[in-house]
Each structure stands twice: as C-alpha cells, then as structure tokens.
Amino acid sequence: MDPVTVIEGCAIATVDAAGTEYRDGYVVLRGNRIEAVGAGAAPAPDEEALRIDGRGCLLTPGLVNTHHHLYQWITRGLAADNTLFEWLTTLYPIWAGIDEEAVRIAATGGLASLARTGCTTTTDHHYVFPRAGGDLLGAEIDAAAEVGLRFHPCRGSMDLGASSGGLPPDHVVQTLDAILADSTVAIARHHDSSFDSMLRIALAPCSPFSVTPDLLRESAVLAREAGVRLHTHVAETIDEQDYCAETFGCTPAQYMEQLGWVGADVWWAHAIHLDDSAIETMAKTGTGVAHCPTSNARIGAGIARTADLVRAGVPVGLGVDGAASNESSSMIEEPRNALFFARNKGGPRAMTVRTSLALATIGGARVLGRDAEIGSIERGKLADLALWRLDTPAHAGIDDPVTALVLGSAPPLAALIVNGREVVRDGRLRTVEEETVGRQVARAQAALVAKAG
C-alpha cells in the first residue's frame, strides 16, 4: 500500500488555473500523487500517515528550472567581468578538460543547490563533449538520481568549430554523424515518457554561433521522430544578433523559424532580443522560453521582454542558467528577479508577485510539456512540493505569504518533496552529504583549472 503523507496547518498557493489559495490548509499525498488539498484541518486518514506540521509555512508547487549547465558548477567565479563571447572564449579551454567524474561531481553540487532552493524538476543543457571524456550525460543522470530531482537532461551538441567560423575551439566539437548517433542512443537508453517519469531527454544543439544549419535541421527531424523536445540558446546577446545578421542575413528568431525550430515541442533559452514579429510567431506556434533573469544580468546580456511574452500567450518558465554565469544558482531568486526586471522595463504593473511565482512553477511545467503532471497543487498531480518557512524574523510582519516568499529574503525550506519522497527537511538535504560534495567540488575545480593551465 502506498504511504500517506499529510502536510497541515500551512498557507497554500496552489497556482492552479483559478489561483486558489488557503491561509490555513492541508495537502494529503498518497505515494507520489496528490490525493487531496483543501482549507482547514486535514481529514483523519484511514491508515497511519506521516504528518508534517506546516504552521508558519507556505506550501507551493516545487519550482521548475527550465535552463541550466550543471557541468559549470566547477568553474564558478571565472571571467567574472566579461561579455558573453569573451566569457565563452575564456572558459572553453577549461571546459575542454571535463570528464565523467568531473561532471558527476559538478552535477551533484549544482543539483544539491537547486534542491535547497525549492527546485523539484530541472533541465540541463550539456553541450561540451571532449574526446575521451567518457559518458558525461550518464554521469549527470546518475547525480540527479542520487540527489532525487526530476530530471530533463538535454543532449546538447556543437559541430561548428573556430576553424569553420564558429566560436568554440575545434577540439570540443563533434561531427554531425557522431552527434546524431549519440543523440539516438541517449533517447533509447534514457527517455521515459510515462506520466510520473523522473527522466526525459531533449535534443539541444547549442546556439546559432556554435552549430551548423544541418545540425539544427537534422536534430529537429530526429527529435520529432522520437517524440522528444528541442532546446537551444536564441537571441541572448547583441553579439549573437550581429552574428546572425552578418552570417545568415536575418535575426536569430527568423533563423530558427526558417529551420523549423518553432512549435509546442521547442523552447528557447534567454530570448532577450526579440521584436514584435518574433513574439507573435512564438505565441502562434507555442514556442516556449526559459527566462534566466539572474544570468542575463550577470553577463549584462539585456532585459527580456517577459511581460510582453506572457501577455502574448508565449509559454514562459524560469531558469538559473549555468553556474558559471549565476554562481548562486538559487531557483527561489529567479521569480523575484524576473519580477524586478519586468517592472524595470515595463513599469510597476508589468508583473505581479503571483505571476512571477507562476512562471517558476506551472509556467516551467508548461514549457517542458508537463503541466498536466506538475507545476500546481491539484488532486491527481505528482507530489512535487516546496514547504517554505515564513515565521522567521526576516519575514515577520509581511502579511501576504506569497509576497513574503517572492519579495522577502530567500526563506529556509521546511521540506522539499519530489515524487512523494522527502529530499529536504528543515533546510538539510536527506539524500547526499553536502559537506562531502563541497570538498569534492573544490578539488575538482582546482584540478580542472590546473589541467587547462
């Protein structure tokens, strides 16, 4: 019989379509599903249940991270004052030294940080595959299973090296045939399309300046034949916009549309520099966006037109992006920063606190095609929940719990539940030993930088 968990006495923001909230409510979980949610005291279960006291807390859906580069966890703090293209050219020689063990350690550190900041589902975009590096995708998949997060790794790729006019050095790119073969194997070996899947694969050629048009076209064909999603960086910087104008005679968004990279099975990372026509096309086709406000600011890439995208009906989720361009990789910081930048661009009414929370939950679920399974607290959905402690001195006096969560200091987690399993309790991970992981990360970073030197 499936175990029963009852969380009670807490405020609840369900983030359902009606925006249902309870100042004092409960949720009943049976196994990995939400069985009931409501106001007041929880009904007494017929069998023994684990009861979690939620007094002083706000319960939300688990946060969904729609863009990341986990391998970068062991290259944080480098090239701190560079533009994106300068940052990439500085770090590519270092990333060329990654191997299976380095990626496993980096992914474990990055995933642990996500868990402690309320994330229950995360993507990863891994596109650097040095020769003789080993099974890098498998290493991060193992790390996600150990930490306990729902995982959507994107099998990234690059086939346009510097000698052919691309940005990455030749020794970190692959041939088109090798990429397609490896992508086919990754889908067959790892992709699980079931309702409660903990692991789904997407295909993700890196960016317009690191891949060929043939790779984009062929990856789209392969992904659609296999029934998996497509992901890439689009319209992140003015440098990219200039590159596309000079190389292809169009904007990054127009280039993607020409190659078939629009549709409900596609989401773009960043999508900062968009004109009205691009937003209209995205809305019409259902093309999604992973909005990464903290990373965008760290790199100085620009302020995305997030409010315009949401108003147009474009699916928008949030992402922390790679740890080398967002050293904290704190998922709970993203809704606040999304709100701040939207208001900075569009005024004080450009975005509400509840919209920003929705972007971090149901918005991300929609971008990943999983809004029927996760992203809101509703009967029958998967038990992916974050219980935030708001009875701290830092939050005292903020009457509205959603406002306290989004605008106040990042609160401690009373509990994080993923697929019905408790991953965090009282701010501590229950699945991996964080101090051990921290020491491994420090050693791996030192070794990687020394190898590049």
N, C-alpha and C positions, 0 to 999 in steps of 0.2 A: 504494500500500500504506500502511496506517495506521502512523504512527510508534509505536515501542515505548519506554516509559519503565520503568525498574526502580529502585525505592526499596529499599535493603537495609541490613541491619545495625542496624535500629531496633527498639525495642519497639513493639508494635502493640496497640491496643484496637479490635477490630473493631466492637463494640457490636451484634453480631448477636444473634439470639434466645437463643443458648446462652451469651452473654457471653464468647466466645472471645478470648483474649489470648495474645500471644507476647512473651517477654522479648527475643528476638533473631529477627527475621523479615524478610520481604520482601513486596513487592507488585509485580506486573507489570501495567502498563497498556498496552492496545493501542488507539490512538486515544482515544476518550472513554469507554472501558469498562474495568472491572477484569477482567483475564484470569486472574489467579492471586493467591493470598495464602497464606502458609504460614510455617513455622518454619525457621530455619537459613539457609543460603546460597541465593540465588536461582539457579534453573537458568539455564544459559547460553542466551540466546535465539538463534534460528537466523539472525537478521539483526542489523544494527547497532542499538544501543539507546542512549538517553540514560540514564546511570546516576547516581543521586543517592545520595551517601553519607549514610546516616541514623544513623551511630554517634553516641550521646549524645542521641538524639532519641526522641520518642514520636509515632507516626503515629495519627491519629484520623480519623473521617469529618469532612468540613467541617461547620462549625456552621451551623445553620438559624435565621434570625431571623424570627419569626412576627408581629412588630408593629413598625412604625416610622412616622415622619412626617419624611421627608427634607427637606422644604422648611424645617423648623425649624432646620437646621444654621446658617442665617444669622441666627437670633435666640436663640442660646445665651446664657445668663448673665443674662437679663432676668427680672424678677419672681421673684427667687430665694427669697423668703421668704413666698410667698403660698399660699393654699389653691388647689385646682384651679379652682373657679369664679372666684376673684379673678385667678388666673393667666391664665385664658382671656379674661376681660373686659379685662385689661391688654394682652394680645397680639393680640387680634382686630383692633384698629385698625392695628397694624403689619402683620400678615399680609395685610390688605386691599390692600396695595401691591405684592404679589408679581406678577411677570410671568414670561414664558417664560425669559428669560435668568437671572433671579434663581433660579428653580427649577433650571435646569440646573447652575448653579454650586453651589447648596446640595446638590443630589443627588450631584454628583461628590465634594464634600468628605465627605459622610456615607458614601457607598459606599466611598470610599478608606479611611476609618477602619474600616469593617466588615471590609474585606479584610485589613487589617493586624492584625486581632484574630481571624482564623481563620474568618470567615464566608464561605461559598461560595454560599449561597442566602438571599435576603432578600425579604421582602414590603415594601410601602409602602402606607400608608393616606393618600391625598391627597384632602382634602375641601373645601379652600378654593379656589374658582374665581371670582376677581374679574372683573367685566365688563371686557372688552378686555385680559385678561391673556395671551391667546394660548394656544397648545397646551401646557398645563402637564403633562399626562400624557405627551405625546410627548417633552417636554424631559427628564423623568427617565428615560424608557425609553432615550433616546439616551445619557444619562450611564451607565446600567447597562451598555449595550453597550460603551462606551468603557472603563470600569473592568474589565469582564469577569466580573461576577457573574451567577448565575442569578437571575431577577427575577420576582416575583409582585406587580406593582402592583395595588392595589385602587382602582377608580374610586369615590372617596368622593362624598358629597353632603350638602347641608343645604338644607332648604326651610322651616324654622321660625325666622323672624327674631324680633328682640326685640319688634316691634310686635304679634306674634301670640302672645307668651308664651314664646318660645324664648330661648336665651342669646346666639347670635351676632347681630351687627348686620345690619340688613336688606340692606345693600349687598354682603354676601358670601354670600347665599343665592341659590338658583335656584328656578325653578318646577318643579313635578313633571314637566310635559311636557318641559321642557328637559333635566332630569336623565335621564329615560328615553331621550330621543333621543340624548343624548351617550353614555350607557352602551351603547346598542345599537351605535353607531359604534365605540366603544372595543373592544368584543368582536370585532366583524367585522374591524377593522383589525389588531388586535394579538394576539389569543388564539391560542396554539399548543398543542394538546392532545397532541402527539406524545411518545413515550417520553423523548426526550432534549431536550425543549423548554427553551429558555433564557428563555421569556417566556409567562406565563399571567396572565390578567386575572381579578379577582374584583370583585364589586359590594359597596359598603361605605357605606351611609348612616351618618352619623357617630355619633349617640348618641340616647338617648331624649329628651334635652332640646334637640336641635337639628334633629330631623326629625319629620314628621307620621306618624301610623299608616298613612296611604295610601302614603307613600313606602316604608315598610318592606314593606308588603304587595306593592306593585307591583314593587319591586326583587326580591323573592323569586320572584315569578312569572317575571319576565324572566330572572333568573339560572338558574332551573331549566329553562326552555325552551331556553336557550343552552348548558346544561351547564357553567356556571362556579360557583365557590364564593361564599359570602356571609360578610361580616365586619363587625363593629361593636363599639363600646365597650359593655360591660354591667357594672353593679354595681361601678363603680370607687370611688365615694365614698359617704359617708353623705349628702352633699348630694343626690346622684343618687337615693339610696334615698328620701329625704324628698320629692323632686320627684315620683317615680313614685307614691308613696302619696297625695300630695295631688292629682295630676293624673289618675291612672288607677285609683287605689284598689287598688293591688297592688304587689308588689316588681318590680324591673327584670327579674328572671328570669321571673316569671309573665307580665309584659307581653310579653316576647319569645316565650314559648311560645304565648300567645294569637294572636300574629300570624304563626305558622308559622316562627319563626326558631330552630328546633331541628332537628337532623339531622346526618348524617355529612358534609354539604356546608357546614356552618356552623361558624365558630369565633369566640368572643368574646374581646375584649381585656380584660385585667385580671381580671374575675370575682372580685373580692375578697370582697364582702359577699354570701355565699351561705348559705342554710340547708340542712339535710339534704335537704329535698324537692327543692330546685333541683339539688343534686349527683346525686340519684337520677335525676331527669329527664334530665340531661346524659349520664349513664352509659347509660341505657336507649336514648337516641336517637343516641348517638355524637357529640354536640356537643362541639367542641374548645375549648381555652383557650390564649390567648397570655399566659403569666405573665410579668410585667415587674417583677421584684423591685427593681431599682435605681431605676427611675422611681417605683414605688409609694412607696419610702422617701423619695425626693427631694421628692415632693409631700405626703408624710405621709398617704397615702390609706388605709393599713392593711396588714395582713399577710394574704395569701391563704391559703386552706386547701389548699395544694398537696398535702401528703401525703394528705389525705382524698380529693382529686380523683384522684390516682394510684391509691390503694388501691381506689377505686370503679371504676376502669377508664376514666375520662374521658381522652380524648386531650389531653395537655398538652405544649406546646412553650414555648420561652422567647423573649422579645423585649426589645430595648433601649428601645423606645418612642421618642417624638420627642426630638430632640436638645435641645429647649428644656426638657425635664424629665429629661434624662440627658446632661449635657454631654459626657461621655467617649464615650458610645455604643460601648463596648467589649464585643463579644459574649462574650469569654472571661471577663469579670467576672460574667456572668449566672448560670452554673451555681454558682459559689461563693456568690453572694448568695441564690440560690434555696435552697441547702443551709442557709445560716446562718438564714434567716428561717423555714424549715420546722422547724429544730431549736429556734429560739427559741419557736415556737408549740407544738410537739409533743414536745419533749424530744430527747435526743441520738440516739435511734434512729429519729427521724421520717423521715430520708432519709440514704442512703449517698452517698459520693462518686461511685460508679458510676451510681447513679440520676440524680444531677444532670447527669452527662455525657450520659446517655441522653436526658434532657429536651432538651438543647441540640442533639442530633443526630437520632436516629431518632424521638424524640418530636415535634420540629418537622416532620419529614418526614411523619409520620402526620397531624398537624394540617392540613397542606397537601395531603393525599391523594397523597403521592409516596413513601411508604415502600417501594414496590416498586422505586424507581429510585435513591433517595439515602438518606442517613442512617446507613448501616452499610457496612463494608468487606467486600463479598462478591462472588464471581465473577458477572459479568453486570451488576452495578450500574454506575452512572455514576461516572466518575473525578473525584469531588469530595473532596479530601483536604487535611488540615492536618498539617504536619510541625513539631512543636514542639521547640525546642532546650532540653533539660533538663540539660545539662552545664555550666551557669553556676554561679558562686559562690552565687547566691541559692537554687539548688535542690540543691546538694551535700549529701549525707547523707540525703536523702529517698529511701528505697529503692524505694518503690512509685511508678512513673511517673504513674499516674492520680491518686494523692493529690497528687503534686508539681504536676501540672497544675491541679487544681481548687483546692487549698488554698494552694499556694505563690504567689509573685509571678507576675503575668502573664508568661509566657515569650516570648522572641522567636520569630518564625516562621522556620524554615529554608526552608520552601517552602509555598505555597498553590497547589493545582491545582484548577481549575474546568473541568469538561467536558474534561479531558485537557490543558488549557492552563495553563502556569505563569504565575500572576498576581503572586505574591510570591516573591522569592528572597532569602534572608539578610536579612529584615526590610524589604526595599525593594520598593515596587510597580514592576512592569515595564511597566505599561500606561499610566499617567499620571504627569506630573511633579508630585510632591506640593508642592514649594515654590511652583510657579506657581499651583496650585489654592489654596493657603493665602492667597496675595496676593489672588486673585480673591474669595475668601470674605470677607476683611476689607473690601475695597472694597464688595462687595455688601451686607454688613451695615450699614456706615456710610450707604450711600445709602438703604437701606430705612428705617432709623430716622429719618433726616433727612426723608424723604418724609412719614412719619407725624406729624412734629413741625410 
